[in-house]
Amino acid sequence: MHISKKLALAHEKKKPTYSFEFFPPKTAQGVQNLYDRMDRMHDLGPAFIDITWGAGGRHSTLTLEMVNAAQSQYGLETCMHLTCTDMEKSQIDQALEHAFKSGCTNILALRGDPPRDQEKWEAKEGGFQYAKDLVKYIRSKYGDHFDIGVAGYAEGCDDHRDVDLLVKHLKEKVDAGATFVVTQMFYDVDIFLNWAQKCRDSGINVPIIPGIMPISTYASFKRRADWTKCNVPPAWSEALDPVKNDDSAVREVGKDLVAAMCQKLLDAGILHLHFYTMNLAQSTRMILDELSLTPSMSGTPLEKPLPWRQSLGLNRRDETVRPIFWRNRNTSYVARTADWDEFPNGRWGDSRSPAFGELDAYGIGLKGTNEANIKLWGRPKSLRDVTVLFTKFVDGSLDRLPWSEGAISAEANSIKSDLLKLNKHGLLTINSQPAIDGVSSSDPVHGWGPAGGWVYQKAYLELLAFPSIIDKVIERLEAHPNLTYYAVNQKGRLLTNTKDEGPNAVTWGIFPNREIVQPTIVETVSFLAWKDEAFRLGQDWSKCYAPGSGSRKLIETIMDECYLINIVNNNFRETHEIFEIFEGLEPQDIDKVFEDEVVDVTNNSKELVNGQASSDAVKGTL
């Protein structure tokens, strides 16, 4: 959605909103760390983010990659910076085309700073002289597809200190087609408000967004204030100088100063704040919490159109159906379906497509470096060590497992004791949801979709179980007509009691003036695609450890031996029946489980595929 439209809707509701700026890091690990931070800051509820463009196009490729990832994988409405500096027209065209294909609909058009090896700004031959020329060009090429923002300077810029002249230039940029303004950082609210009024008096009627720079350290505060030549009120220096050598105290004092500045802006009717995060989260979050603007502080949960995070990639905004298997690995699912030419939609849609993407694509494998993962998960020597990791994840004291991009959700609280019991007994849970029999769509934990609706879901459980108990598990599952299941091992031996490969809706919602929405399903083809990824993630985990080490052998054995099982209880009023299947079925000796004789299930009557399973083979058998 266009930023100007977002701001207009928020203004109608008199609802304050905010946005974050990020810049491309210099290292690959820095990029991954920033993606993780962007993912977490999504939960703060920004209206949009923007990503900077380096002078002379430096880091431009990374900017384009980050825009695509933010839009498609993280579901963040993204504004891409684009500068004239040292950019040929062909480079501008390539950047705009990439932004378009990424689903990006917002551009911040800038002249840009000179490259570091040049003292003065110079236009590239065949390029653009001013930001207004870039605005005109974008409009001529793409019409109204892009909302186009431009920079505003309340206290002058490097090569022009004449504020009146800069207001005139700003008016020219708006007349050329710009639809919103983002300002340089400032610390004096009165200067900003007077300048904003001067803009209005000059006929500039588009939204003006104030740029806010949080204070993380005293040195960075002074450096940025000196660099922009912005006025620092005397009271700010008086408050910060006594604590300038204590970074924690500086953040705390800075938080109060910037929050008070933001509150003055809000009181003046400026309802959107744009934070220059410098790729950090803490200082910005502290300010928003102080203002009671974050969902956790305001008591207003984030709007969730669907129970999973939507992608904002091109052609994906209307996607309404996904398999439950990637519930905890949203970015992986988006990456593996990036080349689909259409997405399943409609009341009875399913997730079938000609192909899921390969497992070697960026963003699909195990997150983090070997060193970081060993620090997180230690060096397990026995199955009991592994179960401890899984129980820590379930009780919330471990941030992630290989099969989950983040911490366990609050939704699991109602079945936490059941999950803990399974994991303590050597049954390793990797995905679950409780049954929900009609909860308000505004419920802070289970709710999703438009207000005034009711949401439902079937109990679901996915776990790894050893072959020593698989026969008994299948026998019990067969005795429960409400339960449907799939069980598959790494070699592709598939067991199921489903009658066909069609989708089974496990989440649905009923809303005023809409058909029933069924956004989450279980079905055969996507489960087999997920099976490959699930076992691959375990193998990736094992490779964090040295070849021949006990930890590697342990995890490899779990992957080689275990079945991946998913179970749906089609009685959506019953949560705990699934867990009863596993009563008393833990391995006889959890520390010697690998010495147990593997039960032969080759003659099981429910086996569909021998050897290596594939979606084509399953289709033929079913």
C-alpha positions as CSV (number, residue, x, y, z in Angstrom):
1,M,0.0,0.0,0.0
2,H,1.2,3.5,-0.7
3,I,2.6,5.3,2.3
4,S,0.5,8.4,1.7
5,K,-2.6,6.3,1.8
6,K,-1.5,4.5,5.0
7,L,-1.0,7.9,6.6
8,A,-4.3,9.2,5.4
9,L,-6.2,6.2,6.9
10,A,-4.3,6.5,10.2
11,H,-5.1,10.3,10.3
12,E,-8.8,9.6,9.7
13,K,-8.7,7.4,12.8
14,K,-6.5,9.8,14.7
15,K,-4.1,6.9,15.3
16,P,-0.4,7.7,15.7
17,T,1.9,5.5,13.5
18,Y,5.6,5.1,13.0
19,S,8.2,3.7,10.7
20,F,11.8,2.6,10.8
21,E,14.9,3.2,8.6
22,F,17.6,0.6,8.0
23,F,20.8,0.5,6.0
24,P,22.7,-2.3,4.3
25,P,25.3,-3.8,6.6
26,K,28.9,-4.4,5.5
27,T,29.1,-8.1,6.3
28,A,27.1,-11.2,5.5
29,Q,26.6,-11.9,9.2
30,G,25.5,-8.3,9.7
31,V,22.8,-8.8,7.0
32,Q,21.5,-12.0,8.7
33,N,21.5,-10.2,12.1
34,L,19.6,-7.3,10.6
35,Y,17.0,-9.6,9.0
36,D,16.5,-11.2,12.4
37,R,16.1,-7.7,13.9
38,M,13.7,-6.6,11.2
39,D,11.7,-9.7,11.8
40,R,11.4,-8.9,15.5
41,M,10.7,-5.3,15.0
42,H,7.8,-6.3,12.7
43,D,6.0,-7.1,16.0
44,L,6.3,-3.5,17.0
45,G,3.8,-2.7,14.3
46,P,5.6,-0.2,12.0
47,A,3.4,1.3,9.2
48,F,6.4,0.8,6.9
49,I,10.2,0.6,6.8
50,D,12.7,2.1,4.4
51,I,16.1,1.0,3.3
52,T,18.9,3.3,2.3
53,W,20.9,3.5,-0.9
54,G,24.6,4.0,-0.6
55,A,26.3,7.0,-2.3
56,G,27.4,6.2,-5.8
57,G,25.2,3.1,-5.7
58,R,27.5,1.4,-3.2
59,H,25.6,-1.6,-1.6
60,S,22.9,-1.0,-4.2
61,T,22.7,-4.8,-4.9
62,L,22.2,-5.5,-1.2
63,T,19.6,-2.7,-1.0
64,L,17.6,-4.5,-3.7
65,E,18.0,-7.8,-2.0
66,M,16.9,-6.4,1.3
67,V,13.8,-4.7,-0.2
68,N,12.8,-8.0,-1.8
69,A,13.3,-9.9,1.5
70,A,11.5,-7.3,3.6
71,Q,8.5,-7.2,1.2
72,S,8.2,-10.9,0.3
73,Q,9.6,-12.8,3.3
74,Y,9.0,-10.5,6.3
75,G,5.8,-8.9,5.2
76,L,7.0,-5.4,5.8
77,E,5.7,-2.5,3.6
78,T,9.0,-1.2,2.3
79,C,10.1,2.1,0.9
80,M,13.3,1.9,-1.2
81,H,15.7,4.9,-1.2
82,L,17.0,5.8,-4.7
83,T,19.6,8.5,-5.4
84,C,20.9,10.3,-8.4
85,T,24.5,10.2,-7.1
86,D,26.8,8.5,-9.6
87,M,23.9,6.7,-11.1
88,E,23.4,6.2,-14.9
89,K,19.9,6.1,-16.2
90,S,20.2,2.4,-17.0
91,Q,21.1,1.7,-13.3
92,I,18.0,3.7,-12.2
93,D,15.9,1.6,-14.6
94,Q,17.3,-1.6,-13.2
95,A,16.6,-0.5,-9.6
96,L,13.1,0.5,-10.3
97,E,12.3,-2.7,-12.2
98,H,13.7,-4.7,-9.3
99,A,11.6,-2.7,-6.8
100,F,8.5,-3.3,-8.9
101,K,9.1,-7.1,-9.2
102,S,9.6,-7.2,-5.4
103,G,6.2,-5.8,-4.8
104,C,7.6,-2.5,-3.5
105,T,5.3,0.4,-4.2
106,N,7.1,3.2,-2.4
107,I,10.3,5.1,-3.4
108,L,12.2,7.8,-1.6
109,A,13.8,9.8,-4.4
110,L,17.0,11.7,-3.3
111,R,19.8,13.5,-5.0
112,G,22.1,11.8,-2.5
113,D,25.4,12.6,-0.9
114,P,28.6,12.8,-3.0
115,P,30.7,9.6,-3.1
116,R,33.4,9.6,-0.4
117,D,36.2,10.3,-2.9
118,Q,34.5,13.4,-4.2
119,E,34.3,16.8,-2.4
120,K,31.4,18.1,-4.5
121,W,28.3,16.5,-5.8
122,E,28.3,16.0,-9.6
123,A,25.6,14.5,-11.8
124,K,26.5,11.4,-13.8
125,E,26.6,11.8,-17.5
126,G,23.2,10.8,-18.8
127,G,21.9,10.7,-15.2
128,F,19.8,13.2,-13.2
129,Q,20.8,16.5,-11.8
130,Y,18.2,16.9,-9.1
131,A,15.8,14.8,-7.1
132,K,12.9,16.5,-8.9
133,D,14.2,15.1,-12.2
134,L,14.3,11.7,-10.7
135,V,10.7,12.1,-9.4
136,K,9.5,13.2,-12.9
137,Y,11.3,10.2,-14.5
138,I,9.7,7.7,-12.1
139,R,6.3,9.2,-12.8
140,S,6.8,9.1,-16.5
141,K,7.8,5.4,-16.4
142,Y,5.5,4.0,-13.8
143,G,2.6,6.4,-13.5
144,D,1.0,6.0,-10.1
145,H,2.4,2.6,-9.2
146,F,5.0,4.1,-6.8
147,D,4.3,6.5,-4.0
148,I,7.3,8.9,-4.2
149,G,8.8,10.5,-1.2
150,V,11.4,13.3,-1.1
151,A,13.6,14.8,1.6
152,G,12.9,18.0,3.5
153,Y,15.4,20.1,5.4
154,A,14.0,22.2,8.3
155,E,17.5,23.5,9.2
156,G,19.3,23.5,5.8
157,C,21.5,20.8,4.2
158,D,25.2,20.5,3.4
159,D,25.4,22.7,0.4
160,H,22.4,25.0,1.1
161,R,21.7,26.6,4.4
162,D,19.0,28.9,3.0
163,V,15.8,27.3,4.4
164,D,13.5,29.5,2.2
165,L,15.4,28.4,-0.9
166,L,15.1,24.7,0.2
167,V,11.3,25.1,0.7
168,K,11.1,26.4,-2.8
169,H,13.0,23.4,-4.1
170,L,10.8,21.1,-2.0
171,K,7.7,22.6,-3.7
172,E,9.3,21.9,-7.1
173,K,9.8,18.2,-6.1
174,V,6.1,18.0,-4.9
175,D,4.9,19.7,-8.1
176,A,7.0,17.1,-10.1
177,G,4.9,14.3,-8.5
178,A,6.2,13.6,-5.0
179,T,3.5,12.5,-2.6
180,F,5.1,12.7,0.8
181,V,8.1,14.3,2.6
182,V,10.6,12.8,5.1
183,T,12.7,15.3,7.0
184,Q,16.3,15.3,8.1
185,M,16.8,14.6,11.8
186,F,16.2,17.4,14.3
187,Y,16.0,17.9,18.1
188,D,14.2,21.3,18.2
189,V,10.4,20.8,17.8
190,D,9.7,24.5,17.4
191,I,12.1,24.8,14.5
192,F,10.4,21.9,12.8
193,L,6.8,23.1,13.4
194,N,7.7,26.6,12.1
195,W,9.3,25.1,9.0
196,A,6.3,22.8,8.4
197,Q,4.0,25.7,8.6
198,K,6.2,27.6,6.1
199,C,5.8,24.5,3.8
200,R,2.1,24.6,4.1
201,D,2.0,28.4,3.4
202,S,4.1,27.6,0.2
203,G,1.4,25.2,-1.1
204,I,3.0,22.0,0.0
205,N,0.0,19.9,1.0
206,V,1.4,16.3,1.0
207,P,2.2,14.5,4.3
208,I,5.4,15.8,6.1
209,I,7.0,13.0,8.2
210,P,9.5,14.1,10.9
211,G,12.7,12.2,11.0
212,I,13.6,11.1,14.6
213,M,17.1,10.0,15.7
214,P,17.1,8.0,18.9
215,I,20.1,8.5,21.3
216,S,22.1,5.4,22.0
217,T,25.5,6.9,23.0
218,Y,26.7,10.4,23.7
219,A,29.4,10.3,21.1
220,S,27.0,9.3,18.3
221,F,24.5,11.9,19.5
222,K,27.2,14.7,19.2
223,R,28.6,13.3,15.9
224,R,25.2,13.3,14.2
225,A,24.1,16.6,15.6
226,D,27.4,18.2,14.4
227,W,27.1,16.5,11.0
228,T,23.6,17.7,10.3
229,K,24.3,21.1,12.0
230,C,20.9,20.8,13.7
231,N,20.1,22.9,16.8
232,V,20.3,21.1,20.1
233,P,18.3,22.8,22.8
234,P,20.4,23.8,25.9
235,A,18.3,21.6,28.2
236,W,19.3,18.5,26.2
237,S,23.0,19.2,26.7
238,E,22.5,19.9,30.3
239,A,20.7,16.6,30.8
240,L,23.2,14.5,28.8
241,D,26.6,16.0,29.7
242,P,26.6,14.7,33.3
243,V,26.1,11.1,32.2
244,K,28.0,11.1,28.9
245,N,30.4,8.4,30.0
246,D,27.6,6.0,31.0
247,D,26.0,4.5,27.8
248,S,23.1,3.0,29.8
249,A,22.3,6.3,31.5
250,V,22.6,8.1,28.1
251,R,20.1,5.8,26.6
252,E,17.7,6.3,29.5
253,V,18.0,10.1,29.5
254,G,17.9,10.2,25.7
255,K,14.8,8.1,25.7
256,D,13.0,10.6,28.0
257,L,14.2,13.6,25.8
258,V,13.3,12.1,22.5
259,A,10.0,10.8,23.8
260,A,9.0,14.2,25.1
261,M,9.9,15.7,21.7
262,C,7.8,13.1,20.0
263,Q,4.9,13.7,22.3
264,K,5.1,17.4,21.5
265,L,4.9,16.5,17.8
266,L,1.9,14.3,18.4
267,D,0.1,17.0,20.4
268,A,0.7,19.3,17.5
269,G,-1.2,17.0,15.2
270,I,1.9,15.3,13.6
271,L,0.7,11.7,13.8
272,H,3.5,9.8,12.1
273,L,7.1,9.5,13.4
274,H,10.0,8.1,11.3
275,F,12.9,6.6,13.3
276,Y,16.4,6.5,12.0
277,T,17.2,3.2,13.9
278,M,20.9,2.9,12.7
279,N,20.0,-0.8,12.5
280,L,19.5,-0.9,16.3
281,A,16.3,-1.7,18.1
282,Q,16.6,-1.0,21.8
283,S,16.6,2.9,21.8
284,T,13.7,3.0,19.3
285,R,11.7,0.5,21.3
286,M,12.3,2.4,24.5
287,I,10.9,5.6,23.0
288,L,7.8,3.9,21.6
289,D,7.2,2.1,24.9
290,E,7.5,5.4,26.7
291,L,4.9,6.9,24.4
292,S,2.7,3.7,24.9
293,L,2.5,3.3,21.1
294,T,3.8,-0.3,20.8
295,P,1.1,-3.1,20.8
296,S,2.3,-4.4,24.1
297,M,2.1,-1.0,25.8
298,S,-1.1,0.3,24.1
299,G,-3.1,-2.9,24.8
300,T,-4.1,-2.9,21.1
301,P,-2.8,-6.1,19.4
302,L,-1.4,-6.0,15.9
303,E,-4.0,-6.4,13.1
304,K,-3.7,-10.0,11.7
305,P,-5.6,-10.3,8.4
306,L,-4.7,-14.0,8.4
307,P,-3.3,-16.4,11.1
308,W,0.1,-16.4,9.3
309,R,2.2,-13.4,8.3
310,Q,1.3,-12.3,4.8
311,S,3.9,-11.7,2.1
312,L,3.7,-8.3,0.4
313,G,5.6,-9.6,-2.7
314,L,4.3,-8.9,-6.2
315,N,1.2,-11.0,-6.8
316,R,1.2,-12.4,-3.2
317,R,-0.9,-9.9,-1.4
318,D,-4.1,-11.9,-2.2
319,E,-2.6,-15.2,-1.1
320,T,-5.1,-16.7,1.4
321,V,-4.2,-20.4,1.8
322,R,-1.0,-22.1,3.2
323,P,-0.1,-25.5,4.6
324,I,0.4,-25.5,8.4
325,F,3.8,-27.2,8.2
326,W,5.7,-23.9,7.6
327,R,3.8,-22.2,10.4
328,N,7.1,-21.5,12.2
329,R,9.2,-21.0,9.1
330,N,7.5,-18.3,7.2
331,T,10.5,-17.0,5.3
332,S,11.4,-20.5,4.1
333,Y,7.9,-21.1,2.8
334,V,8.0,-17.8,0.9
335,A,11.4,-18.6,-0.5
336,R,10.3,-22.1,-1.7
337,T,7.2,-20.7,-3.4
338,A,8.8,-17.6,-4.8
339,D,8.6,-18.8,-8.4
340,W,5.0,-19.9,-8.3
341,D,3.0,-18.1,-11.0
342,E,-0.2,-18.2,-8.9
343,F,-1.1,-18.9,-5.3
344,P,-4.0,-21.0,-4.0
345,N,-7.0,-18.8,-3.1
346,G,-10.6,-19.2,-2.5
347,R,-12.7,-21.2,0.0
348,W,-11.5,-24.6,-1.2
349,G,-8.1,-23.8,-2.4
350,D,-5.1,-25.9,-1.5
351,S,-1.3,-25.4,-1.6
352,R,-0.5,-27.5,-4.7
353,S,1.8,-26.1,-7.3
354,P,4.0,-27.6,-10.0
355,A,7.0,-27.4,-7.7
356,F,8.3,-26.3,-4.3
357,G,11.7,-24.6,-4.6
358,E,14.9,-26.3,-3.9
359,L,16.3,-26.8,-0.4
360,D,19.6,-25.0,-1.2
361,A,18.1,-21.5,-1.8
362,Y,19.1,-18.7,0.5
363,G,16.8,-18.5,3.6
364,I,15.7,-22.1,3.6
365,G,18.5,-23.8,5.5
366,L,19.5,-23.6,9.1
367,K,19.9,-20.1,10.5
368,G,23.0,-18.9,12.2
369,T,26.7,-19.8,12.1
370,N,28.0,-23.1,13.5
371,E,29.5,-21.2,16.4
372,A,26.3,-19.3,17.2
373,N,24.2,-22.5,17.0
374,I,26.6,-24.5,19.3
375,K,26.4,-21.6,21.8
376,L,22.6,-21.7,21.6
377,W,22.1,-25.5,21.7
378,G,25.3,-26.7,23.3
379,R,26.8,-30.1,22.5
380,P,24.2,-32.8,23.2
381,K,25.6,-36.2,24.1
382,S,22.4,-38.1,24.6
383,L,18.7,-38.1,23.7
384,R,18.0,-36.7,27.2
385,D,20.2,-33.7,26.3
386,V,18.1,-33.2,23.2
387,T,14.8,-33.4,25.1
388,V,16.1,-30.8,27.5
389,L,16.6,-28.4,24.6
390,F,13.0,-29.1,23.3
391,T,11.5,-28.6,26.8
392,K,13.4,-25.3,27.1
393,F,11.9,-24.2,23.8
394,V,8.4,-25.1,24.9
395,D,8.7,-23.3,28.3
396,G,10.0,-20.2,26.5
397,S,13.6,-20.2,27.8
398,L,15.1,-21.1,24.4
399,D,14.7,-18.6,21.5
400,R,14.6,-21.1,18.6
401,L,15.1,-24.6,17.4
402,P,16.2,-25.7,13.9
403,W,12.5,-26.1,12.9
404,S,11.4,-22.7,14.2
405,E,12.6,-19.2,13.2
406,G,11.6,-17.7,16.5
407,A,10.3,-18.4,20.0
408,I,7.2,-20.5,20.7
409,S,4.0,-18.5,20.4
410,A,1.6,-17.6,23.2
411,E,-1.0,-19.8,21.6
412,A,0.9,-22.9,22.9
413,N,0.3,-21.8,26.6
414,S,-3.0,-23.8,26.8
415,I,-1.2,-27.0,25.7
416,K,2.2,-26.3,27.3
417,S,2.0,-29.0,29.9
418,D,1.1,-31.6,27.3
419,L,4.0,-30.6,25.0
420,L,6.4,-30.6,27.9
421,K,5.3,-34.1,28.9
422,L,5.9,-35.4,25.3
423,N,9.3,-33.9,25.0
424,K,10.5,-35.1,28.4
425,H,9.6,-38.6,27.2
426,G,11.6,-38.4,24.0
427,L,8.8,-37.4,21.6
428,L,10.2,-34.2,20.0
429,T,7.5,-31.7,19.1
430,I,8.1,-29.2,16.3
431,N,4.7,-27.8,15.6
432,S,1.3,-27.7,17.3
433,Q,-1.9,-25.7,17.8
434,P,-4.8,-26.2,20.3
435,A,-8.4,-26.6,19.3
436,I,-10.4,-23.3,19.2
437,D,-14.2,-23.4,19.1
438,G,-15.3,-19.9,18.3
439,V,-13.0,-17.1,19.6
440,S,-13.5,-13.5,18.8
441,S,-11.4,-12.4,15.8
442,S,-10.1,-9.6,18.0
443,D,-8.7,-12.0,20.6
444,P,-5.1,-11.0,21.4
445,V,-3.8,-14.6,21.2
446,H,-5.9,-16.5,18.8
447,G,-7.7,-13.8,16.9
448,W,-7.2,-12.8,13.2
449,G,-9.2,-11.3,10.4
450,P,-11.6,-8.4,10.4
451,A,-13.3,-7.3,13.6
452,G,-16.7,-8.8,14.4
453,G,-15.8,-12.3,13.3
454,W,-15.3,-15.7,14.9
455,V,-12.3,-18.0,14.4
456,Y,-12.0,-21.7,14.8
457,Q,-9.2,-24.3,14.5
458,K,-8.6,-28.0,14.9
459,A,-6.0,-29.4,17.3
460,Y,-2.8,-30.2,15.4
461,L,0.4,-31.9,16.5
462,E,3.7,-32.5,14.6
463,L,6.6,-34.4,16.2
464,L,9.5,-36.8,15.7
465,A,9.0,-40.3,17.0
466,F,11.3,-43.3,17.1
467,P,10.4,-46.5,15.2
468,S,10.3,-48.5,18.4
469,I,6.9,-47.1,19.1
470,I,5.6,-46.3,15.6
471,D,3.5,-49.5,15.4
472,K,1.7,-48.7,18.6
473,V,1.2,-45.1,17.6
474,I,-0.4,-46.1,14.3
475,E,-2.6,-48.7,16.0
476,R,-3.9,-46.1,18.4
477,L,-4.4,-43.6,15.7
478,E,-6.4,-46.1,13.7
479,A,-8.7,-46.6,16.7
480,H,-9.6,-42.9,16.8
481,P,-11.9,-42.0,13.8
482,N,-11.6,-38.3,14.6
483,L,-7.9,-38.3,14.0
484,T,-6.2,-38.1,10.6
485,Y,-2.4,-38.5,10.3
486,Y,0.6,-38.7,8.1
487,A,3.9,-40.4,9.2
488,V,7.0,-40.5,7.1
489,N,10.7,-41.3,7.7
490,Q,13.7,-39.8,5.9
491,K,13.8,-42.6,3.4
492,G,10.2,-41.8,2.3
493,R,8.1,-44.5,3.9
494,L,4.7,-42.9,4.2
495,L,1.9,-44.1,6.5
496,T,-1.5,-42.4,6.5
497,N,-5.2,-43.0,7.0
498,T,-6.3,-40.2,4.7
499,K,-8.6,-41.3,1.9
500,D,-7.3,-38.9,-0.7
501,E,-4.7,-36.2,-1.1
502,G,-7.1,-33.3,-0.9
503,P,-6.8,-30.4,1.6
504,N,-8.0,-30.6,5.1
505,A,-8.8,-27.2,6.5
506,V,-7.4,-26.9,10.1
507,T,-8.1,-23.1,10.6
508,W,-11.1,-21.1,9.5
509,G,-12.9,-17.9,10.2
510,I,-16.5,-16.6,9.9
511,F,-16.8,-12.8,9.3
512,P,-19.6,-10.4,8.5
513,N,-20.4,-10.2,4.8
514,R,-17.7,-12.7,3.8
515,E,-17.6,-16.3,2.8
516,I,-15.9,-18.7,5.2
517,V,-12.2,-18.2,5.1
518,Q,-10.0,-21.3,5.4
519,P,-6.4,-20.0,5.4
520,T,-4.5,-23.0,6.9
521,I,-4.6,-26.6,5.6
522,V,-2.9,-30.0,5.8
523,E,-2.5,-32.1,2.6
524,T,-0.2,-34.7,1.1
525,V,1.8,-33.0,-1.6
526,S,3.0,-30.1,0.6
527,F,3.7,-32.4,3.5
528,L,6.1,-34.4,1.4
529,A,7.8,-31.1,0.4
530,W,8.0,-30.2,4.1
531,K,9.3,-33.6,5.0
532,D,12.4,-33.1,2.9
533,E,13.0,-29.7,4.5
534,A,12.3,-30.9,8.1
535,F,14.9,-33.7,7.8
536,R,17.3,-31.4,6.0
537,L,17.2,-29.0,8.9
538,G,18.1,-31.8,11.3
539,Q,21.0,-32.8,9.1
540,D,22.1,-29.1,9.0
541,W,22.0,-29.1,12.8
542,S,24.3,-32.2,13.0
543,K,26.8,-30.5,10.7
544,C,27.3,-27.7,13.2
545,Y,29.5,-30.3,15.0
546,A,32.8,-31.9,13.9
547,P,32.6,-35.1,11.8
548,G,32.8,-38.1,14.0
549,S,31.8,-36.2,17.1
550,G,29.2,-37.6,19.5
551,S,26.8,-34.7,18.9
552,R,26.9,-35.1,15.2
553,K,26.3,-38.9,15.4
554,L,23.5,-38.4,17.9
555,I,21.5,-35.9,15.7
556,E,22.2,-37.9,12.5
557,T,20.8,-41.0,14.2
558,I,17.7,-39.1,15.3
559,M,17.1,-38.0,11.7
560,D,17.9,-41.4,10.2
561,E,15.7,-43.3,12.7
562,C,12.7,-41.1,13.5
563,Y,9.3,-40.7,11.8
564,L,7.9,-37.2,11.2
565,I,4.3,-37.5,12.2
566,N,1.5,-34.9,12.0
567,I,-2.0,-35.5,13.4
568,V,-5.2,-33.5,13.0
569,N,-8.2,-33.9,15.3
570,N,-11.2,-33.2,13.1
571,N,-13.3,-32.6,16.2
572,F,-12.5,-29.0,16.7
573,R,-14.0,-29.0,20.2
574,E,-11.3,-31.4,21.4
575,T,-7.7,-30.4,22.2
576,H,-6.2,-33.2,24.3
577,E,-7.3,-36.4,22.5
578,I,-4.1,-36.1,20.3
579,F,-1.9,-36.3,23.3
580,E,-3.6,-39.4,24.7
581,I,-2.3,-41.3,21.7
582,F,1.2,-41.2,23.3
583,E,0.4,-42.1,26.9
584,G,3.0,-44.6,28.1
585,L,4.8,-44.8,24.7
586,E,8.1,-43.1,25.6
587,P,11.2,-45.2,24.7
588,Q,11.8,-47.8,27.4
589,D,15.2,-46.4,28.3
590,I,15.6,-42.8,27.0
591,D,19.3,-42.8,27.2
592,K,19.7,-46.1,25.3
593,V,17.0,-45.6,22.7
594,F,19.5,-46.1,19.8
595,E,20.2,-49.6,21.1
596,D,16.5,-50.6,20.8
597,E,15.6,-52.9,18.0
598,V,14.0,-51.0,15.2
599,V,10.4,-52.3,14.7
600,D,9.8,-53.6,11.2
601,V,6.9,-51.8,9.6
602,T,7.4,-52.8,6.0
603,N,4.3,-54.9,6.0
604,N,2.0,-52.2,7.5
605,S,-1.2,-52.2,5.6
606,K,-1.4,-48.4,5.5
607,E,2.0,-47.9,3.9
608,L,1.7,-46.0,0.6
609,V,5.2,-45.6,-0.7
610,N,8.2,-47.9,-0.4
611,G,11.6,-46.3,-0.7
612,Q,12.0,-42.7,-1.9
613,A,8.6,-40.9,-1.9
614,S,7.6,-38.2,-4.3
615,S,4.5,-36.2,-5.0
616,D,4.0,-38.0,-8.3
617,A,4.4,-41.4,-6.6
618,V,1.9,-40.4,-4.0
619,K,-0.6,-39.2,-6.6
620,G,-0.3,-42.5,-8.4
621,T,-0.8,-44.6,-5.2
622,L,-3.7,-42.5,-3.9
